[in-house]
Amino acid sequence: MEDHSTLKEELNENLVEFFDRFTSWESSVIESSNLKISDAHAIEILGHYGRMNMKDLAGRLGITTGTTTITVDRLEKGGFAQRVRAEHDRRSYIIELTEEGTQAYEEHHRHHLNLAAEIAELLGDEETRTLIVLLKKINERI
């Protein structure tokens, strides 16, 4: 019977390998669009959830508003996003994707869906449902 530390070690090894492979895959997808990974993540959030203020975007990205400002500056400079004054508070801005940003989101999202389809095909329906339940449980905690 495996002891608990061996099980944790095996989990760690597999998590690290998965993360490395996923990061490599995502980097190759993003590099073809001349974006940084942080830019693509911001585009993904804005494309999925719609326009939002800097604080909400930072929260969804899990980074500070200062770092988010730098990312949004790059997205604006690249023509992917724009700041629009908030109607309710003229001192704050809402970040939204431009047409070019929406196209970048759709292309990036298509790559994610293709990867999800590959994984679902590999696992089958029952294991895919189990993986979804497990990922939701993990995502709620970390």
C-alpha beads as a LAMMPS data file, in Angstrom:
LAMMPS data file: protein, C-alpha beads

142 atoms
141 bonds

1 atom types
1 bond types

-500.0 500.0 xlo xhi
-500.0 500.0 ylo yhi
-500.0 500.0 zlo zhi

Masses

1 110.0

Atoms # bond

1 1 1 0.000 0.000 0.000
2 1 1 1.273 3.477 -0.899
3 1 1 1.940 5.862 1.921
4 1 1 0.491 9.357 1.893
5 1 1 3.806 11.095 1.114
6 1 1 4.385 8.882 -1.958
7 1 1 0.902 9.680 -3.213
8 1 1 1.486 13.429 -2.754
9 1 1 4.840 13.137 -4.539
10 1 1 3.233 11.366 -7.507
11 1 1 0.448 13.968 -7.622
12 1 1 3.040 16.736 -7.548
13 1 1 5.060 15.195 -10.382
14 1 1 1.970 14.821 -12.558
15 1 1 0.698 18.326 -11.780
16 1 1 4.082 19.840 -12.645
17 1 1 4.261 17.848 -15.897
18 1 1 0.708 18.866 -16.855
19 1 1 1.399 22.520 -16.018
20 1 1 4.627 22.496 -18.049
21 1 1 2.923 20.901 -21.056
22 1 1 -0.087 23.222 -20.853
23 1 1 2.129 26.300 -20.470
24 1 1 4.218 25.224 -23.457
25 1 1 1.075 24.616 -25.526
26 1 1 -0.442 27.960 -24.532
27 1 1 2.816 29.815 -25.190
28 1 1 2.970 28.412 -28.722
29 1 1 -0.640 29.473 -29.364
30 1 1 -0.100 32.960 -27.952
31 1 1 3.280 33.594 -29.586
32 1 1 1.663 33.195 -32.988
33 1 1 -0.501 36.229 -32.149
34 1 1 2.388 38.429 -30.889
35 1 1 0.805 38.786 -27.420
36 1 1 2.249 38.188 -23.979
37 1 1 0.590 35.481 -21.904
38 1 1 -0.749 38.073 -19.434
39 1 1 -2.276 40.008 -22.357
40 1 1 -3.966 36.888 -23.719
41 1 1 -5.349 36.062 -20.267
42 1 1 -6.828 39.566 -19.962
43 1 1 -8.341 39.252 -23.449
44 1 1 -9.780 35.859 -22.465
45 1 1 -11.405 37.330 -19.320
46 1 1 -12.814 40.369 -21.164
47 1 1 -14.039 38.205 -24.032
48 1 1 -15.722 35.726 -21.719
49 1 1 -17.220 38.094 -19.114
50 1 1 -17.521 41.346 -21.094
51 1 1 -16.446 44.844 -20.209
52 1 1 -15.429 45.544 -16.623
53 1 1 -13.548 47.979 -14.450
54 1 1 -9.859 47.657 -13.642
55 1 1 -10.489 46.293 -10.117
56 1 1 -12.754 43.494 -11.387
57 1 1 -10.328 42.606 -14.179
58 1 1 -7.438 42.479 -11.679
59 1 1 -9.507 40.253 -9.401
60 1 1 -10.365 37.820 -12.177
61 1 1 -6.734 37.715 -13.286
62 1 1 -5.527 37.277 -9.712
63 1 1 -3.052 40.166 -9.973
64 1 1 -2.756 43.695 -8.583
65 1 1 -4.475 46.669 -10.216
66 1 1 -1.005 48.127 -10.857
67 1 1 0.018 45.088 -12.893
68 1 1 -3.377 45.114 -14.607
69 1 1 -2.819 48.748 -15.608
70 1 1 0.414 47.755 -17.371
71 1 1 -1.385 44.923 -19.177
72 1 1 -4.265 47.181 -20.227
73 1 1 -1.756 49.802 -21.435
74 1 1 -0.190 47.150 -23.718
75 1 1 -3.622 46.001 -24.917
76 1 1 -4.580 49.593 -25.747
77 1 1 -1.294 50.212 -27.535
78 1 1 -1.815 47.018 -29.571
79 1 1 -5.389 47.976 -30.440
80 1 1 -6.954 45.076 -28.524
81 1 1 -8.754 47.011 -25.772
82 1 1 -9.829 50.492 -24.825
83 1 1 -10.642 52.397 -21.675
84 1 1 -14.047 54.039 -21.599
85 1 1 -15.124 56.423 -18.826
86 1 1 -17.634 54.804 -16.487
87 1 1 -21.059 56.445 -16.674
88 1 1 -21.681 56.241 -12.909
89 1 1 -18.219 57.496 -11.876
90 1 1 -16.357 59.797 -14.263
91 1 1 -13.096 59.140 -12.361
92 1 1 -13.014 55.433 -13.242
93 1 1 -12.736 53.528 -16.495
94 1 1 -14.348 50.471 -17.961
95 1 1 -12.072 48.208 -20.018
96 1 1 -13.559 46.683 -23.144
97 1 1 -12.250 44.780 -26.131
98 1 1 -12.010 46.474 -29.511
99 1 1 -13.015 44.635 -32.673
100 1 1 -9.418 43.416 -33.012
101 1 1 -9.480 42.306 -29.373
102 1 1 -12.714 40.403 -29.928
103 1 1 -11.167 38.627 -32.919
104 1 1 -8.094 37.731 -30.823
105 1 1 -10.397 36.387 -28.082
106 1 1 -12.374 34.264 -30.543
107 1 1 -9.210 32.808 -32.064
108 1 1 -7.625 32.073 -28.674
109 1 1 -10.873 30.618 -27.336
110 1 1 -11.144 28.374 -30.395
111 1 1 -7.699 26.934 -29.543
112 1 1 -8.857 26.297 -25.959
113 1 1 -12.007 24.543 -27.198
114 1 1 -9.921 22.376 -29.536
115 1 1 -7.701 21.334 -26.635
116 1 1 -10.774 20.609 -24.488
117 1 1 -12.174 18.476 -27.327
118 1 1 -8.903 16.510 -27.542
119 1 1 -8.919 15.888 -23.796
120 1 1 -12.618 14.916 -23.815
121 1 1 -12.011 12.487 -26.674
122 1 1 -9.063 10.949 -24.834
123 1 1 -11.023 10.559 -21.575
124 1 1 -14.528 9.725 -22.795
125 1 1 -17.748 11.171 -21.403
126 1 1 -17.687 9.654 -17.911
127 1 1 -14.071 10.583 -17.138
128 1 1 -14.609 14.058 -18.652
129 1 1 -17.562 14.646 -16.310
130 1 1 -15.434 13.443 -13.381
131 1 1 -12.571 15.745 -14.414
132 1 1 -14.972 18.708 -14.584
133 1 1 -16.251 17.975 -11.063
134 1 1 -12.701 17.662 -9.755
135 1 1 -11.505 20.846 -11.457
136 1 1 -14.486 22.793 -10.078
137 1 1 -13.701 21.507 -6.584
138 1 1 -10.028 22.488 -6.909
139 1 1 -10.838 25.891 -8.440
140 1 1 -13.165 26.736 -5.542
141 1 1 -10.323 26.238 -3.063
142 1 1 -7.198 27.592 -4.747

Bonds

1 1 1 2
2 1 2 3
3 1 3 4
4 1 4 5
5 1 5 6
6 1 6 7
7 1 7 8
8 1 8 9
9 1 9 10
10 1 10 11
11 1 11 12
12 1 12 13
13 1 13 14
14 1 14 15
15 1 15 16
16 1 16 17
17 1 17 18
18 1 18 19
19 1 19 20
20 1 20 21
21 1 21 22
22 1 22 23
23 1 23 24
24 1 24 25
25 1 25 26
26 1 26 27
27 1 27 28
28 1 28 29
29 1 29 30
30 1 30 31
31 1 31 32
32 1 32 33
33 1 33 34
34 1 34 35
35 1 35 36
36 1 36 37
37 1 37 38
38 1 38 39
39 1 39 40
40 1 40 41
41 1 41 42
42 1 42 43
43 1 43 44
44 1 44 45
45 1 45 46
46 1 46 47
47 1 47 48
48 1 48 49
49 1 49 50
50 1 50 51
51 1 51 52
52 1 52 53
53 1 53 54
54 1 54 55
55 1 55 56
56 1 56 57
57 1 57 58
58 1 58 59
59 1 59 60
60 1 60 61
61 1 61 62
62 1 62 63
63 1 63 64
64 1 64 65
65 1 65 66
66 1 66 67
67 1 67 68
68 1 68 69
69 1 69 70
70 1 70 71
71 1 71 72
72 1 72 73
73 1 73 74
74 1 74 75
75 1 75 76
76 1 76 77
77 1 77 78
78 1 78 79
79 1 79 80
80 1 80 81
81 1 81 82
82 1 82 83
83 1 83 84
84 1 84 85
85 1 85 86
86 1 86 87
87 1 87 88
88 1 88 89
89 1 89 90
90 1 90 91
91 1 91 92
92 1 92 93
93 1 93 94
94 1 94 95
95 1 95 96
96 1 96 97
97 1 97 98
98 1 98 99
99 1 99 100
100 1 100 101
101 1 101 102
102 1 102 103
103 1 103 104
104 1 104 105
105 1 105 106
106 1 106 107
107 1 107 108
108 1 108 109
109 1 109 110
110 1 110 111
111 1 111 112
112 1 112 113
113 1 113 114
114 1 114 115
115 1 115 116
116 1 116 117
117 1 117 118
118 1 118 119
119 1 119 120
120 1 120 121
121 1 121 122
122 1 122 123
123 1 123 124
124 1 124 125
125 1 125 126
126 1 126 127
127 1 127 128
128 1 128 129
129 1 129 130
130 1 130 131
131 1 131 132
132 1 132 133
133 1 133 134
134 1 134 135
135 1 135 136
136 1 136 137
137 1 137 138
138 1 138 139
139 1 139 140
140 1 140 141
141 1 141 142
